[in-house]
Amino acid sequence: MPWVRLHATKDYYQMAAILRNYPEIRQTFNLTPALVAQLEDYLAGADDYYLRANKAVNELSKQEKRFLLQHYFDIHWEQVIGCWPRYNELLTKQGRCREPASVDAALAHFTDQDYLDLQVWFNLVWIDPEIRQQDPQLAALQKKGQLFCEADKKLVIEKQWEIIRQVVPVH
């Protein structure tokens, strides 16, 4: 499952790192052995089915495209996707549906650029908003908003790995 990787970049790092700004606050976090082991597995090269669908758009199979359309909207639609015009446009183009059979109809309407923008937006919004704002490269991608390239996608994934490497040390 991708949730440890995604929550590490969106929550686990930042919820401890933000306390640097508030030294008078004391907080306890519980990093379970299972969580630490999964983070270590990722850093040792493990992947998940969400990562496998991040391959170059021109190499995606029909099944992988279907997977993207079904799962790369797996974040709060109104509070997250709705904040970003291009990501919201892609959700609308997908049909705003969660059922696998309904996703098939969207396959014919998505271009390679749509899939690439979807890959970038999904991985970008799973990085904490404050981190995205403070990192000049990520902030530039947010501002760009669309017409991403493979190098943009690679950058976002590299930023995720940077954050994951910092989770345990910051705690």
Buried (B, 14 or more C-beta within 10 A) or exposed (E): EBEBBBBBBBEBBBBBBBBEEEEEEEEEEEEEEEBBEBBEBBEEEEEBEBBEBBBEBEEBEEEBBBBBBBBBBBBEBEEBBEEBEBBBBBBEBBBEBEEEEBBBEBEEEBEEEBBBBBBBBBBBBBBBBEBBEEBEEBEEBBEBBBEBEBEBBEBBBEBBBBBBBBBBEBB
